Amino acid sequence: MPEDEERCPDCDSVAILPLYSDRGDGKCSTCHGTGKGDLFDGICHSLNPFSEGDSECDYCHSTGICQTCGGTGVI
C-alpha cells in the first residue's frame, strides 16, 4: 500500500484477500454490507402498510458500501 494511504477506520472489517492486507473490506459497518436496516427498522418497515420492499440502511442507503472510503478500503 502506498505511504499516503491508510486503512479505512469505518469499514466493517479488514480485507481477507490478499493475505495480511492492511486494507478495510469496503463494506458498511452499520449493515455489514447487506444494505438492509437493523431489526428495529425491519419491524417498523413491516408494520407500515405503505412501505415496499426491505428496509434500507440509513448510513449507506442500501448500497452496502462503506461511505468513508467508497468501498476501496483505504483513505
SULMO-V182625 format. One record per residue. RES is the residue in one letter. PHI is phi in whole degrees, 0 to 359 (999 if undefined). Layout:
# SULMO-V182625
RES_PHI + RES_PHI
This chain:
# SULMO-V182625
M_999 + P_300 + E_292 + D_274 + E_249 + E_221 + R_301 + C_292 + P_282 + D_256 + C_292 + D_296 + S_202 + V_275 + A_297 + I_276 + L_248 + P_292 + L_304 + Y_60 + S_283 + D_252 + R_234 + G_280 + D_276 + G_82 + K_265 + C_297 + S_280 + T_280 + C_255 + H_61 + G_88 + T_277 + G_85 + K_263 + G_287 + D_282 + L_300 + F_298 + D_298 + G_296 + I_293 + C_298 + H_293 + S_288 + L_276 + N_276 + P_290 + F_263 + S_277 + E_233 + G_71 + D_274 + S_289 + E_252 + C_293 + D_290 + Y_279 + C_257 + H_58 + S_66 + T_274 + G_83 + I_260 + C_299 + Q_281 + T_285 + C_254 + G_72 + G_92 + T_277 + G_90 + V_227 + I_235
